[in-house]
Amino acid sequence: MELLDSRRLTGPGLLLDREGAAIEVSYGAGEENVVEFWRERVRRLLDALGWESETIAVRPFPGGASLAITAPFDALFAACDVAEAAWTAAMAAQSGEAEPDPAATLEMLRAAIDAERDPQLVALRDGALAHGVTFLIDDRAVTVGLGTGSRTFPRPEKPEEPELSPGYAGVPPATAGRRPAHPGEADPFPPVDWTQIHDIPHTVVTGTNGKTTTVRLLASISRAAGFVVGLSSTDGVTVGGERIATGDYSGPEGARKALRDTRVDLGVLELARGGMLRRGVPLSRATAAAVTNVAADHLGEYGIVDVPSLAEAKLSVAHTLAPGGRLVLNADDPELAARGRAVAEHFRLQIGWFSLSSKTEPLASHRAAGGTAAYLEGDALILAPGSEQSERTEVIRIADFPLAHGGAARHNVSNALAAILLADALGISPVAQREGLAAIGTSPADNPGRANLIPLGKGATVLLDYAHNPHGLEALRPLVESLPAKRRILLFGQAGDRDDAALRDLAAAASRFAPDLVILKEMPALLRGRKPGEVPAILEADLRRLGVPEILRVETELAGVELALEIAEAGDLLILLVHTDRNGALERIGRKK
């Protein structure tokens, strides 16, 4: 039995419908009773602390469980202590050992709650709720309202508490002393003129693949409609096209950066699975949210062990929507098609289906009943609004949408259909939708690292993409097969946090590109517990078994890019799947143009 992880949940998500704390635990066969022991002990602690109304959640997974409790939002660090203390007592009960002294445990937990509580912060949050505006908080700042209607207050730095004894309530040493002291009396906020505070429309996009391209497409559409867009994604944060942060900002921090900028009048936000599982969703008043697709990737984290449980996690994005908001889902995805309607009904949401065919279920029956949908019909992307008074509209043709690459990049057509439904939910006209979709993709700079076709001076062509899992490679394959090639040279690799079966699936997907030469890259910064050379060795063994004729290995991603460019000949297609240094890859490709 082991405590694997302990964390605050600062918003609702897969486990809870509001903020709280969660722990991940493991246990062996025959030790399953420890979960019930935990449930009993955490209930006793909650009741003794005056938290009788707080709820408990248990989500089992093979070999363990996620255990969670709701808690007052100004006591989330203490809530972690409560969950951990109950786990320590439960392990003792399961093992037949003496449990920690309940009186001493309660004394320490009450002290932790008192140290963290912040009445002024609670009052500010209550004010935001009373006035129907968003409340955003992190360790550095508090914001009421969004974008042009927001006001942000810095949170003064506080000294760390004296380190708590690792032995109190059996809390592991790793959790001791991590809580900043926040006595409310020392953290006042100035009065707020609520007449000046308001929210702005914003949308959220999640999914396994296609998130970044979809938010870029929607941002282009929104700019065509005249909005100042705050965009957060795996590529950074931009406001009105100006980059204000670089790096992976596809989590809550990126959303806050984009929505706190007072220039922004529309938010377009990418939310990755990791951030939603780790902290919950950061927003609750979005206009629309989309799930692009669900496929096996990053399995094994936070108790997500298979595709159905991953779909559950992705669909928790519904928590970001206000009642009546639009949930945009891919009807071509079996997991979303099976689950989407029930999720929309549970959260009282409107649903918008998109598909590469108007005959796909559940899109077809949804459309027949007057529901909103977007689909591909012949060579045209169609928006079919739910209103009986509205006619279906041809938004754009494939030939006029550069990212479609003549229709070969069907995954980008799917991404565009999702963006069309999001834009429609925002009230953006089909004219602006057409203009925005037509404006993106004529240069790699428009959608860097995603399906970029770049001619080289020596007569070869580069296809640069971010595909990094079997689903992503399969989505890219029609484009690869549409491109003429004397030889196909494929560069790819994988991080070390995928299991051997996932690596073999990736090798199989790569082999279906029919490469003449594969360059396997080591990813030194992403070994994640693997030994150097271990991941490339597994990939190479399967590629050889699958009949790939020539395989080379390189020590870094950029070394692989340089090798591919060096050996390229006229007529070659270089398929460079780049994840960690796209800008470095583009710089080196630029030298060869």
C-alpha positions in Angstrom: 0.0 0.0 0.0 1.4 3.4 -1.0 0.4 7.0 -1.3 1.3 7.9 -4.9 0.2 11.5 -5.3 -1.5 14.2 -3.3 -2.8 17.4 -4.8 -5.3 20.3 -4.6 -8.2 20.3 -7.0 -8.8 24.0 -7.7 -11.8 23.3 -9.9 -14.3 20.6 -10.8 -13.3 17.7 -13.0 -13.3 13.9 -13.3 -13.5 13.3 -9.5 -15.5 16.2 -8.0 -18.0 18.8 -9.1 -16.1 21.6 -7.3 -12.8 22.2 -5.6 -11.2 19.9 -3.1 -8.3 17.5 -2.7 -7.3 14.2 -4.2 -4.8 11.4 -3.5 -3.8 8.5 -5.7 -3.1 5.3 -3.8 -1.9 1.8 -4.7 -2.6 -1.5 -2.9 -2.2 -5.2 -3.7 -4.6 -8.1 -4.1 -6.4 -8.7 -0.9 -5.9 -5.2 0.4 -9.0 -3.7 -1.3 -10.7 -3.1 2.1 -8.3 -0.2 2.7 -10.5 2.0 0.4 -13.5 1.4 2.7 -11.3 2.0 5.7 -10.2 5.3 4.1 -13.8 6.3 3.4 -14.9 5.7 7.0 -11.9 7.6 8.5 -12.1 10.6 6.1 -15.8 10.9 6.9 -15.1 11.0 10.6 -12.4 13.6 10.1 -14.7 15.8 7.9 -17.5 15.7 10.4 -15.2 16.4 13.4 -13.8 19.4 11.5 -17.2 20.9 10.9 -17.1 19.9 7.2 -20.2 17.7 7.3 -21.5 18.9 3.9 -18.3 18.0 2.1 -18.5 15.0 -0.2 -16.3 12.0 -0.8 -15.4 10.4 -4.2 -13.7 7.1 -4.9 -12.6 6.0 -8.4 -10.9 2.6 -8.4 -8.4 1.6 -11.1 -6.3 -1.6 -11.5 -4.0 -1.8 -8.5 -5.3 1.3 -6.8 -7.7 4.2 -6.6 -8.2 7.9 -6.8 -9.7 9.2 -3.5 -11.1 12.7 -3.2 -13.0 15.1 -1.0 -14.6 18.5 -1.6 -13.4 21.3 0.7 -13.6 25.0 1.3 -11.6 26.7 -1.4 -9.5 28.6 1.1 -8.5 25.3 2.8 -7.3 23.1 0.0 -3.8 22.5 1.3 -5.4 21.4 4.6 -7.8 19.2 2.7 -4.8 17.4 1.2 -3.7 16.8 4.8 -7.1 15.5 5.7 -7.1 13.0 2.8 -3.6 11.9 3.6 -4.3 11.5 7.4 -7.3 9.3 6.6 -5.1 7.2 4.3 -2.4 6.7 6.9 -5.1 5.6 9.4 -6.7 3.3 6.8 -3.3 1.6 6.0 -2.8 1.0 9.8 -6.3 -0.5 10.0 -5.7 -2.7 7.0 -2.4 -3.9 8.4 -3.7 -4.5 11.9 -1.4 -1.8 13.4 -2.2 1.0 15.8 -3.7 4.1 14.2 -2.4 7.6 14.8 -4.0 9.3 17.8 -7.3 10.9 16.6 -7.1 13.8 19.0 -3.6 14.8 17.9 -4.6 14.4 14.3 -7.6 16.7 14.6 -5.5 19.3 16.5 -2.9 19.4 13.8 -5.6 19.6 11.0 -7.5 22.4 12.7 -4.2 24.3 13.0 -3.6 23.8 9.3 -7.1 25.0 8.4 -6.8 28.1 10.6 -3.4 29.0 9.1 -4.8 28.8 5.6 -8.2 30.4 5.9 -8.6 33.8 4.3 -11.9 35.6 5.0 -11.1 38.6 2.7 -10.5 36.1 -0.2 -13.7 34.4 0.6 -15.6 37.7 0.6 -14.1 38.6 -2.8 -15.1 35.3 -4.3 -18.6 35.6 -2.8 -18.9 39.0 -4.4 -17.9 37.6 -7.8 -20.5 34.8 -7.5 -23.2 37.3 -6.4 -22.5 39.5 -9.5 -22.3 36.5 -11.9 -18.7 37.0 -13.0 -15.7 34.7 -13.0 -13.3 34.4 -10.1 -9.7 33.2 -11.0 -7.1 32.5 -8.4 -3.6 31.2 -8.2 -0.7 31.5 -5.8 0.3 34.9 -7.2 -2.9 36.8 -8.1 -6.7 36.9 -7.9 -8.9 38.1 -10.7 -12.6 39.0 -10.9 -14.2 39.2 -14.4 -12.4 38.3 -17.6 -10.5 40.2 -20.3 -11.7 43.8 -20.8 -14.0 43.4 -17.8 -11.4 42.0 -15.4 -9.5 43.4 -12.4 -6.5 41.5 -11.0 -5.1 41.9 -7.5 -1.6 40.6 -6.6 -1.4 38.2 -3.7 1.4 39.3 -1.4 4.1 36.8 -0.8 3.9 35.1 2.5 6.6 33.4 4.4 6.5 29.6 4.5 5.1 28.0 7.7 7.5 26.4 10.0 7.9 22.9 8.8 5.4 20.6 10.4 6.6 17.4 12.0 6.6 14.6 9.4 5.1 12.4 12.0 1.9 14.4 12.7 -1.2 12.4 11.7 1.2 10.1 9.8 1.6 12.6 7.0 4.5 11.7 4.8 7.5 14.0 4.9 7.1 15.1 1.3 3.9 16.9 2.2 5.1 18.7 5.3 5.9 22.4 5.2 4.5 22.9 1.6 1.7 25.2 2.7 2.2 29.0 2.5 0.7 30.7 5.5 -2.3 32.8 4.4 -3.8 34.5 7.5 -6.7 36.4 6.0 -6.1 39.5 8.1 -2.8 40.1 6.3 -4.2 39.7 2.8 -6.9 42.4 2.3 -8.2 43.4 -1.2 -9.3 46.9 -2.2 -13.0 47.6 -2.8 -14.4 46.5 -6.2 -16.6 48.6 -8.4 -18.7 45.7 -9.6 -20.4 47.9 -12.3 -17.1 47.8 -14.2 -16.6 44.1 -13.9 -17.8 41.6 -16.5 -16.9 38.4 -18.3 -16.0 38.0 -22.0 -17.0 35.1 -24.2 -14.5 32.3 -24.3 -14.2 28.7 -25.6 -12.2 25.7 -24.6 -10.8 22.9 -26.7 -9.5 19.5 -25.5 -8.9 16.1 -27.1 -6.0 13.7 -27.8 -5.0 15.2 -31.1 -5.8 18.4 -33.0 -6.3 20.7 -30.1 -3.6 23.3 -31.1 -4.7 23.4 -34.7 -8.3 23.8 -33.7 -7.6 26.8 -31.4 -5.4 28.4 -34.1 -8.2 28.0 -36.6 -10.8 29.5 -34.2 -8.4 32.3 -33.3 -8.0 33.2 -37.1 -11.8 33.1 -37.5 -12.3 35.3 -34.4 -9.7 37.9 -35.6 -11.5 38.0 -39.0 -14.7 38.9 -37.0 -12.8 41.8 -35.3 -12.1 40.3 -31.9 -9.0 40.9 -29.9 -8.2 37.2 -29.1 -6.5 35.9 -26.1 -5.1 32.5 -27.2 -3.5 29.9 -25.0 -2.1 26.6 -26.3 0.9 24.2 -26.3 2.7 26.9 -28.2 2.3 29.7 -25.7 -0.1 32.6 -25.1 -0.8 35.4 -27.5 -3.0 38.5 -27.2 -4.1 40.2 -30.4 -1.4 38.3 -32.2 1.3 39.5 -29.8 3.1 36.7 -27.9 3.1 37.3 -24.2 4.4 33.8 -23.1 6.3 31.0 -24.8 6.1 27.3 -24.0 3.4 24.8 -23.2 0.5 26.8 -21.8 -2.3 24.3 -22.5 -3.3 24.2 -18.8 -5.0 26.4 -16.3 -2.0 28.8 -16.1 -2.3 29.6 -19.8 -6.0 30.1 -19.6 -5.5 32.6 -16.7 -2.8 34.5 -18.6 -5.0 34.9 -21.7 -8.1 35.9 -19.8 -6.5 38.3 -17.3 -5.2 40.6 -20.1 -7.5 43.6 -20.2 -7.1 44.0 -24.0 -8.8 40.7 -24.7 -12.5 40.5 -25.7 -12.6 36.8 -26.7 -10.7 33.9 -25.2 -9.7 30.8 -27.2 -8.2 28.2 -24.8 -6.5 24.8 -25.2 -6.9 22.6 -22.2 -4.8 19.4 -22.1 -5.8 16.3 -20.2 -3.0 16.6 -17.7 -4.0 20.0 -16.4 -7.7 18.9 -16.0 -6.7 15.8 -14.1 -4.1 17.5 -11.9 -6.1 20.5 -10.9 -9.6 20.3 -12.4 -11.0 22.8 -15.0 -10.2 26.5 -14.3 -13.4 28.0 -15.6 -17.2 27.5 -15.4 -18.8 30.1 -17.7 -17.5 29.2 -21.1 -19.7 29.8 -24.2 -18.6 26.6 -25.9 -16.2 23.7 -25.5 -15.0 21.0 -27.9 -13.5 17.6 -27.7 -11.6 16.8 -30.9 -11.1 13.1 -30.4 -10.0 10.5 -27.9 -7.2 8.0 -28.4 -4.7 6.0 -26.4 -2.0 8.3 -25.2 -0.5 9.0 -21.7 -2.4 6.1 -20.3 -1.5 5.1 -16.7 -1.4 8.6 -15.3 -3.9 9.6 -12.5 -5.6 6.3 -12.8 -6.5 6.7 -16.5 -5.7 3.2 -17.8 -7.7 2.8 -21.0 -9.5 4.8 -23.7 -13.0 4.7 -22.1 -11.6 6.3 -18.9 -9.6 8.8 -21.0 -12.9 9.7 -22.7 -14.4 10.3 -19.3 -11.5 12.6 -18.4 -11.8 14.6 -21.6 -15.5 15.0 -21.3 -15.0 16.6 -17.9 -14.4 19.7 -20.0 -18.2 20.0 -19.8 -17.7 21.5 -16.3 -16.3 24.6 -18.0 -19.6 25.5 -19.6 -22.5 27.5 -18.3 -25.9 25.8 -18.4 -27.1 26.0 -22.0 -23.6 26.3 -23.4 -22.6 24.3 -26.5 -20.6 21.1 -26.2 -18.9 20.4 -29.6 -18.1 16.7 -30.2 -16.6 14.5 -33.0 -19.3 12.1 -34.2 -16.5 10.1 -36.0 -15.0 9.2 -32.7 -16.7 6.0 -31.2 -16.1 7.0 -27.6 -17.5 10.5 -28.0 -20.4 9.3 -30.1 -21.4 6.7 -27.4 -21.1 9.1 -24.4 -21.7 12.6 -25.7 -25.5 12.8 -25.5 -25.6 11.6 -21.9 -22.9 14.1 -20.8 -24.8 17.0 -22.5 -28.0 16.0 -20.8 -26.4 15.7 -17.4 -24.9 19.2 -17.6 -27.9 20.7 -19.4 -25.9 21.6 -22.5 -26.7 22.1 -26.1 -24.7 19.7 -28.3 -23.1 20.3 -31.7 -21.8 17.3 -33.6 -19.2 17.4 -36.4 -18.2 14.7 -38.9 -16.6 14.1 -42.2 -20.0 12.8 -43.4 -23.5 14.0 -43.0 -24.6 10.4 -42.6 -22.6 9.6 -39.5 -24.5 8.8 -36.3 -25.3 10.4 -34.0 -24.9 13.5 -36.2 -27.5 12.4 -38.8 -30.3 11.8 -36.3 -29.3 14.9 -34.3 -29.5 17.0 -37.5 -32.9 15.4 -38.5 -34.2 16.5 -35.1 -33.1 20.1 -35.8 -29.8 20.0 -33.9 -26.8 22.0 -34.9 -24.1 20.2 -36.8 -21.1 20.8 -39.2 -20.0 18.2 -41.7 -18.2 17.6 -45.0 -20.4 17.3 -48.0 -18.6 16.6 -51.3 -15.8 19.2 -51.2 -17.6 21.7 -49.0 -17.6 22.3 -45.2 -21.2 22.8 -44.2 -22.8 24.5 -41.1 -26.3 23.4 -40.4 -27.7 25.6 -37.6 -30.3 24.1 -35.2 -32.8 26.9 -35.8 -35.7 26.0 -38.2 -35.5 29.4 -39.7 -31.8 29.0 -40.7 -30.6 27.3 -43.9 -27.6 25.1 -44.1 -24.6 27.2 -45.1 -21.6 26.3 -47.2 -18.8 27.8 -45.2 -15.8 27.0 -47.4 -14.6 24.6 -50.1 -11.7 22.3 -49.6 -9.8 24.1 -52.4 -10.0 27.4 -50.5 -8.9 26.0 -47.2 -5.1 25.7 -47.3 -4.7 23.5 -44.2 -6.8 20.8 -46.0 -3.9 20.2 -48.5 -6.5 19.5 -51.2 -8.5 17.3 -48.9 -5.6 14.9 -48.1 -5.3 16.3 -44.6 -8.7 15.1 -43.5 -7.8 15.6 -39.8 -7.5 19.3 -40.5 -10.9 19.3 -42.2 -12.2 17.7 -39.0 -10.5 20.4 -36.9 -12.0 23.1 -39.1 -15.5 21.7 -38.6 -15.0 21.8 -34.8 -13.8 25.4 -35.1 -16.9 26.3 -37.2 -19.3 25.0 -34.5 -17.4 26.9 -31.8 -17.4 30.1 -33.9 -21.1 29.7 -34.5 -21.7 29.4 -30.8 -19.9 32.7 -30.4 -22.2 34.3 -32.9 -19.5 34.7 -35.6 -20.9 34.7 -39.1 -20.1 32.2 -41.8 -18.5 35.0 -43.8 -15.9 35.6 -41.0 -15.6 31.8 -40.6 -14.7 31.5 -44.3 -12.3 34.4 -44.2 -10.5 33.0 -41.1 -10.1 29.5 -42.5 -8.9 30.8 -45.8 -6.3 33.0 -44.1 -4.4 30.3 -42.3 -2.0 27.7 -43.7 -0.3 29.4 -46.6 2.9 29.6 -44.6 4.3 27.3 -41.9 4.3 30.3 -39.6 0.4 30.2 -39.5 0.3 26.7 -38.0 3.9 25.9 -37.1 4.8 22.3 -36.6 1.5 21.0 -37.9 1.3 19.5 -41.4 3.9 22.0 -42.7 4.9 21.2 -46.3 8.3 22.9 -47.1 10.2 22.5 -50.4 14.0 22.1 -50.1 16.4 23.6 -52.5 17.8 20.2 -53.6 14.4 19.1 -54.9 13.2 17.2 -51.8 10.1 18.1 -49.6 9.8 18.2 -45.9 6.5 17.4 -44.1 7.0 18.7 -40.5 4.4 17.6 -38.0 3.8 17.1 -34.3 2.2 13.6 -34.6 3.5 11.6 -31.6 1.0 8.7 -31.0 -0.5 6.0 -33.2 -3.8 8.0 -33.7 -1.8 11.1 -34.8 0.3 9.1 -37.2 -2.8 7.4 -38.7 -4.4 10.9 -39.1 -1.3 12.1 -41.0 -1.0 9.0 -43.3 -3.5 10.1 -46.0 -1.5 13.3 -46.5 1.8 11.3 -46.6 0.3 8.9 -49.2 -0.9 11.8 -51.3 2.6 13.2 -51.7 4.9 11.9 -54.5 8.2 10.5 -53.2 11.2 8.7 -54.6 12.0 7.8 -51.0 10.2 8.3 -47.7 12.5 9.2 -44.9 10.8 9.2 -41.5 12.1 10.7 -38.3 10.3 9.9 -35.1 10.7 8.7 -31.5 8.8 8.7 -28.2 9.1 9.8 -24.6 9.8 7.1 -22.0 6.5 7.3 -20.1 4.7 5.0 -22.6 4.7 1.3 -21.9 6.2 -1.3 -24.2 2.8 -2.1 -25.8 2.2 1.6 -26.7 5.7 1.8 -28.2 5.0 -1.3 -30.4 1.7 0.3 -31.5 3.6 3.5 -32.5 6.2 1.4 -34.5 3.3 -0.3 -36.3 1.7 3.0 -37.2 5.0 4.3 -38.4 5.6 1.2 -40.6 2.3 1.9 -42.4 3.9 5.0 -43.9 6.0 2.5 -45.9 9.3 4.3 -45.1 12.4 3.5 -47.0 14.5 4.8 -44.1 13.6 5.5 -40.5 15.7 7.7 -38.3 14.9 6.9 -34.6 15.6 9.8 -32.3 16.5 9.6 -28.6 14.7 12.1 -26.4 17.1 12.7 -23.5 14.9 15.2 -21.7 11.9 12.9 -21.8 13.4 9.6 -20.7 11.0 9.6 -17.7 12.5 6.6 -15.9 13.8 4.7 -19.0 17.5 4.1 -19.7 19.1 5.9 -22.6 18.6 3.9 -25.7 15.8 1.8 -24.3 12.9 3.4 -26.2 14.7 3.5 -29.6 15.7 -0.2 -29.1 12.1 -1.3 -28.6 11.0 0.7 -31.6 13.8 -0.6 -33.8 13.1 -4.2 -32.9 9.5 -3.9 -34.0 10.3 -1.9 -37.1 12.7 -4.6 -38.2 10.1 -7.3 -37.5 7.6 -5.3 -39.7 10.1 -5.1 -42.6 11.4 -1.6 -42.5 14.5 -1.8 -44.8 16.9 0.7 -43.1 17.0 2.2 -39.6 19.4 4.7 -38.2 19.6 6.1 -34.7 20.5 9.6 -33.5 21.0 11.0 -30.0 18.8 14.0 -30.2 15.8 15.3 -32.2 17.8 18.1 -34.0 20.6 15.6 -34.9 17.9 13.6 -36.6 16.6 16.6 -38.5 20.2 17.5 -39.6 20.8 13.9 -40.7 17.6 13.7 -42.7 18.4 17.0 -44.5 22.0 15.9 -45.2 21.0 12.6 -46.9 18.0 14.0 -48.7 18.0 13.7 -52.5 15.8 15.2 -55.2 12.4 13.7 -55.0 12.6 12.5 -51.4 9.9 13.2 -48.9 11.2 13.9 -45.4 8.6 13.2 -42.7 10.0 14.9 -39.7 7.9 14.3 -36.5 9.3 17.0 -34.2 8.1 17.5 -30.6 10.7 19.2 -28.5 12.4 21.8 -30.7 10.2 22.9 -33.5 11.9 26.3 -33.9 15.3 24.7 -34.1 14.0 22.3 -36.7 12.4 25.1 -38.8 15.7 27.1 -38.6 17.7 24.2 -39.9 15.2 23.5 -42.7 15.3 27.1 -43.6 19.0 26.9 -44.4 18.3 24.2 -47.0 15.5 25.9 -48.8 
